[in-house]
């Protein structure tokens, strides 16, 4: 069964299939969050924030798993909060149990295999960095992985086209490594590989509770109220 699952996920990554496979997603009904992600991905939308009307924010964590992942997930769980984790593929085997903790607490996304800038990658490199990580995450979680964040926030036309063929939604942020400037609908960039993230996260969660804002996953944020869309020179994106 494990061999069959790995074969299916490798085929998804290399062939660019966007249609969920029943072996991987269990054949169950799609959630509202999954449908929202699929809709935006099909439109080639790049997400920077959610709709400002919802009293929700998405806390996202890059570069893990790492030594502080368990502290991050414990902090979120105690606060009744959820998060989205953009993982580096080569690190999945280094911190055993961390992926299970992250998957149980929210959404999982692809952050390339070695954290290389997309600007350095050709077509084969994109498959090695993006497709390989996505395959590994699907094999380990049994989920379709439909979220991607580019290292350093660097996008390229080739990568945009590759992700769209995969049916993967590109997620960036409007608040970076700070509790300052968080508004309803914000997507907040944090890193679970940095020791300062845990005390910062506690501070952010206290502030969200005081302001009656709730921390949810990126798919949950996008499903709760459709984000407004605009366009820039790269194509459609959410309006922040």
Backbone bond lengths (Angstrom), bond angles and torsions (degrees), N, CA, C in turn:
res aa  C-N    CA-C-N  psi(-1)  N-CA   C-N-CA  omega(-1)  CA-C   N-CA-C  phi
1 X - - - 1.461 - - 1.522 111.13 -
2 X 1.332 117.77 -42.90 1.462 121.07 179.59 1.524 110.67 -63.45
3 X 1.351 116.45 -38.57 1.463 119.74 178.64 1.519 110.03 -65.13
4 X 1.358 116.76 -42.21 1.457 120.86 179.93 1.519 111.14 -64.27
5 X 1.323 117.57 -42.97 1.459 121.29 179.38 1.509 110.86 -62.28
6 X 1.329 117.23 -43.61 1.461 119.95 179.09 1.521 110.58 -63.09
7 X 1.325 117.53 -40.34 1.464 120.58 179.07 1.515 110.90 -62.45
8 X 1.330 116.99 -41.21 1.462 120.74 178.97 1.516 110.77 -63.19
9 X 1.334 116.99 -46.68 1.462 119.69 -177.03 1.512 111.85 -67.68
10 X 1.328 118.11 -36.55 1.458 120.00 175.89 1.520 110.59 -63.72
11 X 1.318 116.53 -38.04 1.459 119.49 178.23 1.514 110.98 -65.74
12 X 1.320 117.40 -38.74 1.466 120.97 177.55 1.508 110.99 -61.15
13 X 1.327 116.82 -43.52 1.461 120.00 -176.16 1.515 111.76 -70.66
14 X 1.316 117.93 -44.09 1.457 120.20 -173.59 1.510 112.63 -80.39
15 X 1.333 117.60 -28.69 1.457 119.66 -178.60 1.513 112.34 -91.13
16 X 1.356 117.20 -11.69 1.454 119.31 179.52 1.516 112.77 75.87
17 X 1.341 118.26 26.01 1.456 119.97 -178.37 1.511 110.36 -70.88
18 X 1.333 116.07 130.81 1.458 120.56 178.98 1.515 111.55 -101.53
19 X 1.339 118.74 -11.96 1.447 121.98 -177.92 1.513 110.74 -82.86
20 X 1.369 118.54 126.78 1.454 120.19 -179.57 1.534 111.70 -59.33
21 X 1.304 116.14 142.46 1.461 122.01 177.78 1.519 108.22 -97.14
22 X 1.351 119.60 134.35 1.460 121.04 -175.86 1.512 113.68 -60.51
23 X 1.339 118.05 -28.05 1.462 119.82 178.65 1.515 110.99 -67.99
24 X 1.341 116.28 -31.56 1.448 120.38 -175.51 1.514 112.49 -87.83
25 X 1.343 117.54 -44.72 1.463 118.23 -174.72 1.523 112.76 -96.10
26 X 1.323 116.50 4.08 1.457 119.94 176.15 1.507 113.85 80.30
27 X 1.352 117.53 -3.35 1.450 119.97 177.50 1.517 113.01 75.41
28 X 1.340 119.14 6.90 1.447 121.72 -178.11 1.515 112.04 -81.90
29 X 1.343 114.80 174.57 1.456 120.49 179.47 1.518 110.05 -67.12
30 X 1.314 116.18 144.42 1.452 121.33 177.80 1.522 109.40 -74.43
31 X 1.325 116.74 140.98 1.459 120.76 177.51 1.525 110.02 -76.58
32 X 1.338 115.47 166.01 1.464 119.90 177.49 1.522 110.75 -61.24
33 X 1.339 117.16 -37.46 1.454 120.76 178.15 1.511 112.48 -65.10
34 X 1.334 116.71 -43.04 1.466 120.35 178.65 1.517 111.16 -63.61
35 X 1.333 116.67 -40.23 1.461 120.18 178.71 1.520 111.01 -65.36
36 X 1.331 117.18 -39.50 1.465 120.43 178.38 1.523 111.08 -64.33
37 X 1.330 116.31 -42.83 1.469 120.66 178.02 1.523 110.17 -62.68
38 X 1.326 117.28 -45.79 1.467 121.08 -179.13 1.524 110.86 -60.51
39 X 1.316 116.68 -43.24 1.469 120.73 -177.81 1.527 110.95 -62.17
40 X 1.325 116.86 -45.52 1.460 120.61 -178.95 1.527 111.01 -69.70
41 X 1.344 116.69 -38.19 1.459 120.00 179.12 1.526 111.14 -63.59
42 X 1.329 116.84 -41.96 1.467 120.06 178.90 1.525 111.31 -61.96
43 X 1.327 116.95 -32.01 1.454 120.94 179.20 1.512 113.69 -83.07
44 X 1.335 117.15 -0.07 1.454 120.11 -179.39 1.521 113.56 68.13
45 X 1.335 116.91 26.23 1.465 121.82 -177.95 1.528 110.08 -79.26
46 X 1.324 117.09 138.39 1.460 122.20 170.24 1.522 107.84 -101.22
47 X 1.321 116.49 130.09 1.468 122.21 -173.03 1.518 110.26 -99.43
48 X 1.324 115.57 127.36 1.465 122.49 174.26 1.527 112.16 -116.23
49 X 1.329 116.71 -21.41 1.466 121.29 -178.40 1.515 108.07 -164.20
50 X 1.329 115.70 170.77 1.446 121.22 173.06 1.513 110.49 -101.62
51 X 1.307 114.71 -171.21 1.464 120.07 178.49 1.521 110.36 -70.33
52 X 1.327 116.03 136.32 1.467 120.79 -176.25 1.519 113.06 -74.71
53 X 1.335 118.18 -9.80 1.470 119.48 -178.92 1.524 112.20 -76.17
54 X 1.316 117.14 -26.52 1.464 120.51 -176.02 1.527 110.19 -80.90
55 X 1.319 116.43 141.50 1.473 121.17 178.54 1.531 109.57 -86.23
56 X 1.311 114.84 51.11 1.455 122.33 -175.15 1.519 109.76 -131.60
57 X 1.330 116.17 150.89 1.463 122.40 170.51 1.533 107.38 -136.38
58 X 1.326 115.67 158.52 1.464 121.16 176.74 1.522 109.09 -115.12
59 X 1.316 116.52 116.74 1.464 122.16 174.35 1.526 107.56 -90.34
60 X 1.326 116.80 123.97 1.465 121.09 -176.86 1.522 109.57 -121.82
61 X 1.326 115.18 147.88 1.462 121.65 -172.59 1.527 109.21 -130.46
62 X 1.333 115.81 121.16 1.464 121.96 -176.54 1.520 112.35 -102.73
63 X 1.338 114.34 160.10 1.467 125.26 164.62 1.519 114.86 80.32
64 X 1.325 119.48 -4.35 1.450 121.11 -179.90 1.519 111.85 -80.85
65 X 1.348 116.28 -172.92 1.462 125.42 -2.27 1.528 111.66 -68.48
66 X 1.328 115.02 158.05 1.444 119.76 -179.05 1.515 111.49 -155.42
67 X 1.335 116.84 -171.20 1.467 120.82 -174.07 1.517 114.24 -67.16
68 X 1.325 117.75 -16.87 1.464 120.15 -177.50 1.526 112.08 -107.90
69 X 1.332 117.10 4.32 1.458 120.20 -177.67 1.515 111.90 -60.50
70 X 1.319 117.36 -45.11 1.466 119.66 -177.86 1.526 111.49 -64.44
71 X 1.331 117.33 -37.91 1.466 120.05 177.30 1.523 110.77 -65.66
72 X 1.334 116.39 -38.42 1.462 120.46 177.39 1.525 110.33 -63.85
73 X 1.318 117.47 -48.04 1.459 119.45 -177.73 1.527 111.61 -66.78
74 X 1.339 117.75 -36.36 1.477 119.65 175.72 1.524 110.91 -62.47
75 X 1.326 116.29 -42.40 1.465 120.63 -179.05 1.526 110.77 -63.60
76 X 1.320 116.73 -43.77 1.462 120.07 177.85 1.526 111.05 -63.11
77 X 1.330 116.23 -44.66 1.469 119.55 -177.27 1.526 111.12 -62.46
78 X 1.315 117.30 -43.43 1.466 120.22 179.97 1.517 112.23 -62.57
79 X 1.338 116.29 -29.91 1.470 120.69 -179.52 1.526 112.36 -88.49
80 X 1.329 117.27 -2.36 1.454 120.03 -175.94 1.520 112.08 67.90
81 X 1.319 116.48 28.04 1.463 122.01 -177.26 1.525 110.28 -105.87
82 X 1.334 115.58 161.83 1.453 121.82 177.77 1.524 109.19 -124.37
83 X 1.334 115.98 159.68 1.453 119.92 -177.49 1.516 111.42 -141.93
84 X 1.321 114.90 172.57 1.459 122.57 176.11 1.523 107.65 -124.62
85 X 1.338 116.73 129.34 1.459 122.12 -171.94 1.532 109.52 -116.93
86 X 1.337 115.67 117.95 1.459 121.67 177.40 1.532 108.04 -98.59
87 X 1.335 115.19 110.50 1.461 121.17 -165.27 1.521 112.60 -104.12
88 X 1.327 114.85 145.71 1.458 123.00 175.09 1.531 107.56 -90.92
89 X 1.333 116.07 122.45 1.454 120.57 -169.71 1.513 115.63 -56.51
90 X 1.333 117.62 -43.90 1.463 119.77 -175.31 1.525 111.91 -67.10
91 X 1.316 118.50 -14.96 1.467 121.75 -179.05 1.520 113.18 -90.36
92 X 1.328 117.47 -5.86 1.460 119.64 -176.06 1.521 112.37 -62.49
93 X 1.319 117.35 -32.51 1.469 120.59 -178.09 1.523 112.56 -86.77
94 X 1.327 117.84 -11.04 1.461 120.03 -174.98 1.526 112.92 -80.70
95 X 1.321 116.55 -31.55 1.468 120.23 -173.96 1.522 108.13 -122.06
96 X 1.321 115.30 83.29 1.457 120.94 -174.71 1.528 110.67 -65.03
97 X 1.305 115.30 135.89 1.455 121.27 -179.38 1.516 113.60 89.82
98 X 1.346 117.72 -19.57 1.456 119.82 -177.83 1.527 111.08 -66.88
99 X 1.333 117.19 -41.45 1.458 120.41 179.91 1.518 110.62 -62.00
100 X 1.315 117.46 -40.49 1.463 120.84 178.84 1.532 110.18 -62.07
101 X 1.329 116.52 -42.17 1.463 120.10 179.42 1.520 111.10 -64.01
102 X 1.347 116.67 -41.92 1.460 120.41 -179.73 1.519 111.63 -67.66
103 X 1.332 116.00 -44.56 1.460 120.08 -178.66 1.523 111.19 -63.95
104 X 1.345 116.85 -33.12 1.452 120.17 179.94 1.511 113.64 -75.41
105 X 1.323 116.46 -13.05 1.464 120.45 -174.07 1.520 112.65 -111.64
106 X 1.321 117.59 -1.83 1.449 117.61 -179.15 1.506 112.60 172.28
107 X 1.329 115.60 -142.28 1.465 122.61 -175.48 1.524 110.25 -106.47
108 X 1.335 115.04 153.29 1.458 122.91 179.92 1.529 108.77 -115.41
109 X 1.328 116.44 139.44 1.451 121.37 176.35 1.518 111.42 -134.53
110 X 1.306 115.43 165.69 1.462 125.31 -177.45 1.531 109.28 -92.07
111 X 1.345 116.50 133.74 1.473 121.71 179.01 1.530 110.15 -131.42
112 X 1.339 116.11 31.02 1.465 126.94 -177.96 1.533 111.99 73.92
113 X 1.327 114.67 168.93 1.466 120.52 -176.44 1.521 112.48 -79.32
114 X 1.333 118.20 -40.93 1.473 120.85 -175.92 1.526 113.64 -125.15
115 X 1.336 117.04 11.49 1.466 122.12 -179.56 1.532 112.05 66.64
116 X 1.317 117.00 35.54 1.458 120.95 175.66 1.521 110.65 -82.23
117 X 1.320 116.17 144.52 1.459 120.84 174.63 1.524 109.66 -62.81
118 X 1.330 116.35 136.96 1.456 120.07 179.02 1.526 111.65 -63.95
119 X 1.325 116.76 -22.43 1.461 120.38 -179.62 1.526 112.14 -65.40
120 X 1.330 117.73 -15.97 1.465 121.42 -178.51 1.526 112.49 -96.48
121 X 1.340 118.54 2.14 1.461 121.23 -168.89 1.519 112.42 -111.56
122 X 1.346 115.95 136.61 1.456 121.17 168.53 1.531 108.28 -92.97
123 X 1.338 116.93 -168.75 1.461 119.57 -177.46 1.518 113.12 -59.33
124 X 1.332 116.84 -44.28 1.461 119.57 178.84 1.522 111.00 -65.50
125 X 1.326 116.35 -37.25 1.459 120.27 178.91 1.518 112.11 -66.08
126 X 1.336 117.24 -37.96 1.462 120.02 176.96 1.519 110.83 -61.79
127 X 1.324 116.71 -42.26 1.458 118.92 179.22 1.525 111.59 -66.22
128 X 1.336 116.11 -38.59 1.463 120.11 -179.85 1.523 111.59 -68.49
129 X 1.315 117.61 -36.73 1.460 120.82 -175.94 1.528 112.51 -88.95
130 X 1.331 116.97 -45.18 1.468 120.86 -175.63 1.523 110.50 -90.04
131 X 1.323 116.68 -53.50 1.460 119.72 -177.92 1.517 112.83 -61.26
132 X 1.318 116.94 -38.56 1.468 120.47 -178.61 1.528 111.23 -65.79
133 X 1.320 117.12 -42.71 1.468 119.90 179.16 1.511 111.10 -66.06
134 X 1.333 116.09 -43.85 1.460 119.83 179.17 1.524 111.07 -59.57
135 X 1.324 116.65 -42.97 1.463 120.41 178.31 1.525 111.85 -61.54
136 X 1.332 116.14 -43.63 1.466 120.05 -179.53 1.521 111.28 -64.35
137 X 1.336 117.20 -39.89 1.468 120.48 179.95 1.522 111.31 -68.44
138 X 1.330 116.90 -40.18 1.463 119.52 177.60 1.520 110.41 -64.04
139 X 1.339 116.43 -43.41 1.464 119.89 -179.23 1.519 111.68 -62.86
140 X 1.330 117.49 -35.90 1.459 120.87 -176.17 1.527 113.36 -84.28
141 X 1.345 118.09 -26.63 1.463 120.39 -175.96 1.523 113.44 -109.31
142 X 1.342 117.37 -18.50 1.451 119.83 -174.88 1.513 113.29 73.78
143 X 1.335 117.67 13.18 1.459 121.92 -179.14 1.523 110.56 -110.13
144 X 1.330 115.06 151.66 1.450 118.91 166.19 1.528 107.84 -73.09
145 X 1.313 117.78 130.72 1.459 122.23 179.15 1.522 107.99 -99.19
146 X 1.333 116.55 112.95 1.459 121.76 -172.75 1.519 113.13 -118.55
147 X 1.333 117.58 10.64 1.460 121.83 -179.63 1.523 109.18 -119.66
148 X 1.320 116.03 142.38 1.461 121.35 178.24 1.522 109.35 -142.31
149 X 1.335 115.64 140.92 1.466 120.80 171.81 1.527 108.90 -127.32
150 X 1.330 117.73 126.20 1.467 120.13 -179.63 1.519 111.43 -74.59
151 X 1.329 118.65 135.70 1.460 120.49 174.72 1.532 110.97 -54.48
152 X 1.321 115.29 137.11 1.470 123.22 178.77 1.534 112.41 64.44
153 X 1.332 117.96 7.18 1.454 120.86 -177.16 1.510 114.27 71.77
154 X 1.335 117.16 14.80 1.472 121.90 -176.08 1.528 109.55 -85.45
155 X 1.340 115.53 121.98 1.456 121.87 176.54 1.528 110.08 -110.58
156 X 1.331 115.54 154.37 1.457 120.71 173.42 1.526 108.36 -136.66
157 X 1.344 118.58 154.13 1.470 119.74 177.01 1.527 112.52 -57.67
158 X 1.341 117.12 -39.27 1.466 119.83 -179.88 1.522 111.06 -64.44
159 X 1.324 116.84 -42.13 1.465 120.06 179.30 1.520 111.00 -68.13
160 X 1.335 117.27 -40.45 1.467 120.21 177.49 1.530 110.69 -57.21
161 X 1.341 116.00 -44.90 1.465 120.14 -179.73 1.520 111.19 -66.54
162 X 1.325 117.65 -40.14 1.465 122.20 179.94 1.532 110.41 -62.63
163 X 1.321 117.08 -45.17 1.460 121.42 -178.82 1.525 111.09 -65.79
164 X 1.317 115.62 -37.79 1.459 117.89 178.74 1.518 110.78 -65.34
165 X 1.328 117.51 -39.34 1.472 120.02 176.80 1.525 111.06 -62.19
166 X 1.312 116.79 -35.93 1.466 120.43 178.31 1.526 112.76 -73.75
167 X 1.334 117.62 -16.42 1.453 120.49 -173.95 1.506 112.41 75.76
168 X 1.343 116.16 31.10 1.463 122.09 -176.93 1.525 109.40 -106.96
169 X 1.320 116.46 136.54 1.462 122.81 -178.54 1.524 110.27 -90.77
170 X 1.321 116.10 129.50 1.459 121.70 179.05 1.536 109.30 -88.62
171 X 1.319 116.08 123.77 1.465 122.43 -174.44 1.518 109.63 -118.81
172 X 1.328 116.95 121.15 1.455 121.14 173.62 1.530 109.09 -109.64
173 X 1.305 120.81 -135.47 1.462 121.20 -174.06 1.522 109.98 -161.59
174 X 1.342 115.17 164.96 1.467 119.81 172.81 1.524 112.19 -121.34
175 X 1.337 117.37 -5.66 1.470 122.16 174.91 1.523 107.53 -135.18
176 X 1.338 117.75 128.23 1.465 121.21 -174.19 1.521 111.77 -118.52
177 X 1.368 115.85 120.31 1.466 123.69 169.55 1.525 112.86 49.03
178 X 1.326 115.06 42.56 1.458 118.58 -178.46 1.520 108.96 -160.75
179 X 1.328 116.11 151.25 1.457 120.21 170.88 1.506 111.64 -86.62
180 X 1.321 116.64 -4.67 1.459 121.52 -176.67 1.520 110.61 -83.03
181 X 1.306 116.16 133.64 1.456 120.82 175.74 1.509 115.05 89.29
182 X 1.333 118.46 4.28 1.457 120.62 178.67 1.528 109.10 -69.79
183 X 1.318 115.43 129.46 1.461 122.54 178.01 1.527 108.85 -128.90
184 X 1.332 118.10 166.46 1.462 118.52 172.21 1.528 110.09 -52.78
185 X 1.322 116.26 132.91 1.451 121.49 -179.04 1.515 115.20 89.40
186 X 1.332 117.91 -4.65 1.468 120.14 -177.76 1.519 111.93 -65.64
187 X 1.322 114.77 146.85 1.461 122.91 166.58 1.513 106.38 -111.48
188 X 1.330 116.31 117.75 1.458 122.85 -170.63 1.521 109.53 -104.45
189 X 1.326 116.33 125.70 1.465 122.39 176.90 1.522 110.13 -87.49
190 X 1.343 115.79 123.75 1.459 123.02 173.54 1.534 107.18 -134.39
191 X 1.327 116.61 172.40 1.469 121.22 -178.78 1.531 108.80 -133.85
192 X 1.345 117.14 120.77 1.466 118.82 179.33 1.517 112.23 -86.39
193 X 1.342 116.85 19.41 1.465 122.22 173.29 1.526 111.81 -106.56
194 X 1.327 117.25 3.78 1.459 121.13 -175.83 1.530 110.62 -116.57
195 X 1.334 118.30 133.85 1.463 119.53 -177.29 1.523 113.35 -63.64
196 X 1.326 117.87 -29.97 1.471 120.34 -177.99 1.522 112.80 -72.60
197 X 1.344 116.83 -11.79 1.457 119.11 -178.20 1.517 112.20 -67.27
198 X 1.326 118.57 -36.18 1.470 120.21 -175.76 1.532 111.24 -64.93
199 X 1.345 120.63 -51.65 1.463 117.96 176.38 1.522 112.96 -64.39
200 X 1.329 118.05 -34.34 1.462 120.15 176.67 1.526 110.32 -63.83
201 X 1.317 116.92 -42.41 1.458 120.64 178.90 1.523 111.32 -61.18
202 X 1.320 117.14 -42.75 1.471 119.47 178.07 1.525 110.75 -59.99
203 X 1.318 116.38 -42.18 1.467 120.95 178.73 1.524 111.11 -63.72
204 X 1.329 116.54 -43.44 1.464 120.62 179.51 1.526 110.64 -62.48
205 X 1.319 116.80 -44.22 1.459 120.28 -178.59 1.533 111.58 -64.22
206 X 1.325 117.26 -38.61 1.466 119.91 175.76 1.521 110.44 -62.39
207 X 1.329 116.17 -42.79 1.462 120.66 -179.74 1.527 111.44 -65.88
208 X 1.321 116.74 -40.92 1.463 119.52 177.88 1.528 110.92 -62.41
209 X 1.319 116.51 -42.64 1.461 119.99 179.34 1.533 110.64 -62.85
210 X 1.317 117.20 -41.45 1.469 121.21 178.88 1.527 111.42 -62.81
211 X 1.329 116.63 -34.81 1.462 121.79 -177.39 1.524 113.06 -94.45
212 X 1.332 116.27 6.72 1.467 122.12 178.41 1.530 111.40 58.77
213 X 1.334 115.16 42.65 1.452 122.46 173.20 1.525 108.34 -110.25
214 X 1.316 116.24 146.62 1.469 120.75 -176.56 1.516 109.88 -117.63
215 X 1.340 116.33 137.08 1.464 122.16 178.90 1.524 109.73 -89.05
216 X 1.338 116.12 121.28 1.461 122.82 -178.31 1.528 108.62 -129.17
217 X 1.317 116.35 178.04 1.460 119.97 176.54 1.533 109.95 -78.57
218 X 1.320 115.80 165.26 1.469 120.03 175.69 1.530 111.15 -58.66
219 X 1.345 120.61 -48.75 1.472 118.58 177.50 1.528 113.22 -58.82
220 X 1.324 117.45 -39.82 1.467 119.89 178.48 1.522 111.11 -64.22
221 X 1.324 116.51 -40.43 1.464 120.56 177.87 1.526 110.48 -61.60
222 X 1.322 117.38 -45.43 1.461 120.97 -176.72 1.522 112.16 -70.09
223 X 1.344 117.07 -27.02 1.460 120.72 -179.79 1.518 112.59 -81.40
224 X 1.336 117.42 -29.60 1.461 120.84 -172.76 1.528 111.93 -65.70
225 X 1.311 116.74 -37.64 1.468 121.82 176.55 1.518 106.76 -155.72
226 X 1.325 116.65 123.37 1.460 119.67 -175.48 1.528 110.62 -58.27
227 X 1.318 117.41 128.79 1.468 119.01 178.47 1.529 110.93 -68.52
228 X 1.310 115.72 148.34 1.456 120.91 173.39 1.521 108.64 -72.82
229 X 1.331 115.76 144.12 1.454 120.05 -177.48 1.523 110.83 -113.06
230 X 1.316 114.94 148.81 1.448 122.81 173.29 1.528 107.08 -139.37
231 X 1.307 117.58 -172.94 1.464 121.45 177.57 1.513 109.18 -134.33
232 X 1.336 114.84 146.41 1.454 120.36 168.27 1.526 107.52 -126.03
233 X 1.332 117.35 -166.42 1.463 118.87 -176.23 1.523 112.78 -70.07
234 X 1.341 117.42 -7.45 1.466 121.11 179.65 1.527 112.46 -101.37
235 X 1.352 117.73 -10.36 1.455 119.75 -178.97 1.510 111.70 126.73
236 X 1.348 117.48 -165.09 1.459 120.83 -177.24 1.524 112.43 -69.71
237 X 1.323 115.47 144.50 1.458 122.16 178.37 1.513 108.75 -152.79
238 X 1.319 115.58 163.24 1.454 119.04 176.39 1.519 110.10 -74.36
239 X 1.321 114.88 147.56 1.459 121.18 -178.30 1.518 109.29 -93.62
240 X 1.326 115.73 121.77 1.464 120.96 -179.78 1.533 110.71 -108.02
